[in-house]
Amino acid sequence: MPAPARSSRLRRLLSAFVSRAVVWPLHLAGALLRPLPTRWVLRISNAFALLLWVLDPRGRKASAENLDVVFGTELPRAERRRLTRASYRCAVRSIVLLFHLQPLTTARYRSLVRVDPEDDARFRELIAKHPKVILVSGHFGNWELLLASRSVFSYAPECVYLAETTGFPSVDAFFERLRDRGSGGAGRRKRGSMALKKAVEDGRSVSLLMDRNVRGAHGGIYVPFLGLPARTTPLPAKLALWNDAPLAVCLLLPEGEANWRLWISGDLRGERTGDEVADVRDATARVNDILSRAIREHPEAWTWLIKRWKSRPTPELGPYPAYSYYDPD
């Protein structure tokens, strides 16, 4: 019996070592990036994005296929390469600035993000309708800074957000602490739709990014996205309709390399028809329409390497990218 006990201890020690080993470079990166001037951090971020672009042929391929889906083959190759590189820069910058902007004060946030009176008024109107709000966005602009909106909207409620796991609890906890310190305690990371459902039932607002493919087996429904039906999570629309809570898209629209405008939509639930399936689909389509219009207006700000159309509704490939597979209803 002693051998299994020793083996179990060794596994725990090894797991603890791996957990610390994968997170210490992140602590080092934070310590190095935090005191640097922002212009230096942006140069470092752009250099890392270029290296990642060079070393990621699968991401470049997926990006090229996505651009063909949206803009057609008439998009010049040079423009496709430019948009792909810009997309990498945008995605990397979102993470790197999370390390650099610690702690994120209101004054520092306002030096990066412009908030117009009409957006402030729309947010106040949403909060006035109901203390719980369902906020959605995408991998667009700087989605990490969106959680810091509480630094500007002092009246904003605490918001539970949905985030994917990295596979390493220590890394997940590290990023949660960064987001919390950089947003004035804006929210807590959760995994799974049931966690968000419970958060709304407990009286809290929730937020999530909804521009990833969600298989039909996991509840995804086909609604248009950038002109082509895409599996999309209906969870935000369901939570809004079930709890009579406003549903809104929140985006940081780019206004330069490291400046954004905070934009928020009105309530997207629409009129109730008595047909919940149709109401959910229509509300989800309105969200996708807003995201699609923002991406078409600022194509360099979306993460094109996401395999957005991994599912397709037809056995034939048709207009879908080569990476897609048949996922019938």
N, C-alpha and C positions, 0 to 999 in steps of 0.2 A: 504493500500500500504506500510506502514512502515515495516510490518512483513517480506515480501519477501526481502526487502532491507537488514534487519538485518540478515536474513538467508543467503543471499549471502555473506555478510561480514564475518559471522562466518565460512562459507565454505572456503573462501579465507584465513582467519587466521589459520584455521585448516590445510589447505594444506601447508601453509608456515611453520607451526610448524613441520609437518611430514617431509617436505623437509629438514629442518635443522636437525631434530632428526636423520635421517638416514645417514647424511653425517658427523656429528661431530665425530663418532667413527673412520672414515677414516682419518680425520685430526689428531686425537690423535695417530692413528697407525703410520702415517707418522712422527709425531714429535718424537715418541719413537724409531722408527727403523732407522731414518736417521743418528743419531750420533754413533750408535753401530758399533763395529767391524764386518766386513762382515762374519767372521766365526761364530759369535754369531747369526747373522741374519739367516744364513743357518740352524743352529740348531733349532731356533724358527720356521722357515719355515717347516722343516722336522717334528717337533712335531705337528704342526697344520695340516699338510698333513696326518699324521697318524690318528689324531682325526677325520678328515673329512672322511678318508677311513672307519673308524669304524662306523661312523654315517650315511653313505650313502649306504644302501643296494641296492638301485636301480642302482646307478652308478657302484657298484661292479658287479651286475648281467649283466648289459649291457657290461661291460668290458669283463667278462667271455665269453659272447656270441660272441663278436667281435673276441676274441682270438681264439675261436673254428672255426669261419669262415675262418680265415687266416691260422692258423697253424694246424687245425684239432684236434680231440679229443685225439690224441696221445701226445699232449703237457702235461707234468706232472702237476698235480694240484699245486704242490709247485712252479713250474716255472710260472704258470699262476698267482698265488698270488703275486709272486715277481714282475712280470711285472706290475701288476695292482697297487701295492703300489708305485713302481718307477714312474709310470705314474702320480699318484696323486702328488708325490713330485715334479715332473717336472712342472706340471701345477701351483701348488701353488707357487713354486719358481719364476716363471715368473712374477707373480703379486707382491709378497713380495719384490723382488729386484727392482721393479718399485718404490716402496715407499722408499727403502733404498738408491738407487743411485741417489740422488738429491742434487745438479745438476750433471749431468753426463758429466764430462769433457772428452776431447779427450784422455788424459793420462789415466784416469780411465777406459774408454771404452777399450782401447788397452790392459790394464792389464787383462781384462776379455775375450776379443774377438781377435782372431788371424786373420789377413787379409793377405793372400798370394799374391804375385805379380801377379799371373795369374788371380786371381779373380778381383783384381783392374783393370787389363788390360781388362778383359771382360766387366766390368761395363763401363769403358771409351769408349770401342767400341760401346756399346749399346747407350750411350749418344751421341756419334759422329754420329750415324745413324739418330737419330731423337731427338729433345729436349724433347719429351714426351715418357715415358716408362711405360708399364703396368707390375707391379711387383706383383707376387702372392706367397703365402706361405700357411702354414697350422698351426694347433695347435701342433707344433713340436718344440723341443728344447726350446729356449726362444724367443717366437714371439714378446714379448713386446720390447726387445732390438733391434729387426730388424728396428724399426722406428728410432732408434738412429744412424743408419748407416751414417747419414749426418755428425755426429761428426767425422767420419773418411774420408768419401768421400766429401771433401769440394766442389767439383764440382757438387755434386748431386742436382737435382732440387727439389723444394718443392713438396711434395707428399700428395695428398688428400687420406685419407684412409676410408674404409667402416667399421663401427663398429655397433654391435647390441646395442640397448638401454637396460638399466637396469630397465626401468620403472620409474625412478626418475631423473628428469632433473638435480637436484643438484649433484647427484652422477655421471651422465654422464659428467657434466661440470668439476667436480673434477678430474676425470681420464683424461679428455682432457688436463687439465692444467699440470698434472703430465707428460703425454707423450710429451707435447710441451716443458716443461722445461728440460726434460731428453733427448731431441733429437735435441737441437739447433733450435727449431722452424721447425721441420721436416714436419709438415703437419697439416691438420685439419680433424676432424671426420665428416663424412657425413652418412646420412641414405638413402638407396634406390638406385636402379640402375640408375635412371634418374639423380641423383646428380653426380654420377661418369661420366656419359656420358657428362654432361655439363662441368665438370671439364676438361676432355680431350679436348673438343671442345674449351675451353678457354685457352688451351695451357699448362695445368698442367699434371704432372704424377699422376698416381693413384695406390693404392695398396689395396689388400684384401686377406683374408684367404678363401680358397675355398675347405676345406675338410669337410664341413657340408652338410647334405642332403638338397637338394632344390627340392621341389615337382614339378611335371610336370605342375601343375596349375600356378606355379611361374616361369616357363621357364627352369626348370632343365631337362637335357638330360642324358640318360644312356650311360656311358662310363666306361670301366674297372677301378677299384680301388682296389688294393691288390688282384687281381685275380677274382673279382666279379663285374658285372655291378652295378654301383651306380649312382643315380641321382646327377648330378654335374652342377653347374652354368656355362653356356657358355659365361657369360658376359665378362670376360677378353679377350677371343679369339675374340669376336665380336668387342670390343673396339679397339683391336690391328689391326684387319683387316680393319675396317671402317676408321681408322685414320692413317693407314700405320705406326703404332708405334710398336716398338719391344715388344715382350712378353717374360718375363723371370721369372723363379722361383728363389727366394732368401730364403736361409735357414741358421740357425745357427746350425751347426753340433756339438754335444756334444764332449768335450774333457776333461771330468772330471766333478766334481760336480758343479762347477761354472766357467767353462771355455768353450769357444766355438770357432769354426772356421766359419767365414763368408764365405759362398759359394754362387755363383750366376751362373746360367746357361747361355748359349748363347740364341739367339733369337729362339723361339719355334714356330713361325708362320708357317713355312714351305712354300713350293712353292704354289702359287695361281693356282687353276685349273679351275676357272670360276664357280665352284659349291660352293657357299658360305656355304651352309648347311654342305657339306662334309668337307670343309676347317676348319670350326669352330669345328666340331666334332673331326677332326684329331688333331688340335692344343690343344684342351681340353684333349684329350687322352694322348698327349705327356706330358702335365703338370701332369696329374694323375700318369703317369708312373714314372716320377721323384720322386714325393712324395711317391709313393709306394716303390720304391727302397730304399729311405732314411729311411722309417719306418721299412722295413725288416732288414736293416743294423743296425739300432738303435731303436729296438722296445720299449725300456724303455723311449724313448724321445717323443713318441706320446701320445695324450690324448685318451686312449682306451675307456673311458666312453662316448664319443660322439656316438650317435646313427646314425652312418654313413650310414647304410643300412636300414633306416626307410622306404624307398620306395622299392618296388620290382616289376619287370615287369611281373610276372606270378601269377595267382590265387593260385597255389600251393606254399607252403613254400619253398620246395626244399632246396638248400644250404643256404638260407637266415636265419638270426637270428629270434628268436621268436617275437621280438618287431616289425618286419617289417609288412607292410601292402601293399596290391595290389594297385599299382599306374600305370595304363596302359598308353601308349602313346596316 
